[in-house]
Amino acid sequence: MAEGLPITRRLRRARVAVSLIFFVHGAVFASWAARVPAVKDELHLSEGMLGVVMAGPGLGALAGSQLGGLMVQRLGSRTVSGLAPVALSLPLGLVPVAQSAWPLMGVLVLLGAADGCTSVAMNAQAVVVQREYGRAVLNSMHALRSVGAVAGGLAGVATVSLGLTLTAQFVLMALLLAVLSAAGAWGLIPEAEPSAKSAATEPSPGDGDERGDRTDAVALYGSPRGRGRRATVSLLALMTFLAALVEDTPASWSGVYLRELGADAATAAAGYAAFSAGGVVTRLLNDRLVNRLGWVRLIRTGTLCCAVVLAVALLLGRPGVALAALVVAGAGISAVFPGAFTAAGALPRPGLAMGQVGFAGNLGWLLVPPLIGGAATVVGLPLALGLLVVAALAIALLAPLTRTGGTA
């Protein structure tokens, strides 16, 4: 749709529908993350074993994202976006069935696979809706995913306060989120046929051959200047890996850490919700902040604030301070992923660059739980969480890499 054309009721309904799926995507994982301490206690898991078990979603997501891409290519984003979120809700209801570490890890692998598939599908559908709108709408959808994460975390707090069992919470949340997903599926729209103009200007799959692609890659990355670009891509990938360390650790370990500080079950369950809440407001404001400050200043300022508040919270060791620090940390780290992807997209062969950056983020999600769990087993959880401070400071040093992305 060309910019300036009226937005139809059908298109508004589609935007609401895909936004609802983003909400469900955030709520499902947060519902699990909020009750990690309770599951750990019920199954008598050590911190090291919990770290191994928590690698399950990352393993599943690596496979699920690939499956999601194939399904979207074959079936279209509307079909997969309608089915995948419902499938995502099912493993959540199966968590109480797992009575030991390895069955729980199997359920979490299924959860991660459905999560990865849903992520690919909902973003593909969001691009369809955005193209029809003729202006950017993805930021608001990603903000709603954060709202969903906050809602899922608060639901965990509410169930603790109401005295519901783990089985009751997970089954009720799975049913509710599956119903919301099914409701959203009715408003999704199919991919539009490409216009004559775009069809004439976009290259067809047969326009190049494998040898030409290899020659282009050598020209871009084999020369001295190309090696510099390759180093830039590698450092951007490192940035996203470090951002995954900071972003994913609260989901797995904030509740456990708060319990170690003496917090009650409800406060511990609020840890991930607090971190997610910090990202909601900033995700709604980040486009304006990038236009005013630029990616470098925004990321550097945010990650330095993140490092300082986390260091203070770890040194003081008080639950209230830790919760406040999680809010600030969630806000401070929120611009790193989009900044890194924007910078990678501005490089030659952006597909290659963004693929490396995306892989590093997924790898970070996979390695974060066992990394923190292993370190906690050796030096204790507070010192292990100090890795987040180091990671945030390293991102601040790498922030100039995002200068190539320009402004929003």
Stockholm file with secondary structure:
# STOCKHOLM 1.0

chainA/1-408         MAEGLPITRRLRRARVAVSLIFFVHGAVFASWAARVPAVKDELHLSEGMLGVVMAGPGLGALAGSQLGGLMVQRLGSRTVSGLAPVALSLPLGLVPVAQSAWPLMGVLVLLGAADGCTSVAMNAQAVVVQREYGRAVLNSMHALRSVGAVAGGLAGVATVSLGLTLTAQFVLMALLLAVLSAAGAWGLIPEAEPSAKSAATEPSPGDGDERGDRTDAVALYGSPRGRGRRATVSLLALMTFLAALVEDTPASWSGVYLRELGADAATAAAGYAAFSAGGVVTRLLNDRLVNRLGWVRLIRTGTLCCAVVLAVALLLGRPGVALAALVVAGAGISAVFPGAFTAAGALPRPGLAMGQVGFAGNLGWLLVPPLIGGAATVVGLPLALGLLVVAALAIALLAPLTRTGGTA
#=GR chainA/1-408 SS CCTTSCCCHHHHHHHHHHHHHHHHHHHHHHHHHTTHHHHHHHHTCCHHHHHHHTTHHHHHHHHHHHHHHHHHHHHCHHHHHHHHHHHHHHHHHHGGGCCSHHHHHHHHHHHHHHHHHHHHHHHHHHHHHHHHHTSCCHHHHHHHHHHHHHHHHHHHHHHHHHTCCHHHHHHHHHHHHHHHHHHHHTTCCCCCCCCHHHHHHSCCTTSSCHHHHHHHHHHHHTSHHHHHHHHHHHHHHHHHHHHHHHHHHHHHHHHHHHHHTTCCHHHHHTHHHHHHHHHHHHHHHHHHHHHHHCHHHHHHHHHHHHHHHHHHHHHHCCHHHHHHHHHHHHHHHTTHHHHHHHHHHTSSSHHHHHHHHHHHHHHHHHHHHHHHHHHHHHHCHHHHHHHHHHHHHHHHHHGGGGGGGCCC
#=GC SS_cons         CCTTSCCCHHHHHHHHHHHHHHHHHHHHHHHHHTTHHHHHHHHTCCHHHHHHHTTHHHHHHHHHHHHHHHHHHHHCHHHHHHHHHHHHHHHHHHGGGCCSHHHHHHHHHHHHHHHHHHHHHHHHHHHHHHHHHTSCCHHHHHHHHHHHHHHHHHHHHHHHHHTCCHHHHHHHHHHHHHHHHHHHHTTCCCCCCCCHHHHHHSCCTTSSCHHHHHHHHHHHHTSHHHHHHHHHHHHHHHHHHHHHHHHHHHHHHHHHHHHHTTCCHHHHHTHHHHHHHHHHHHHHHHHHHHHHHCHHHHHHHHHHHHHHHHHHHHHHCCHHHHHHHHHHHHHHHTTHHHHHHHHHHTSSSHHHHHHHHHHHHHHHHHHHHHHHHHHHHHHCHHHHHHHHHHHHHHHHHHGGGGGGGCCC
//
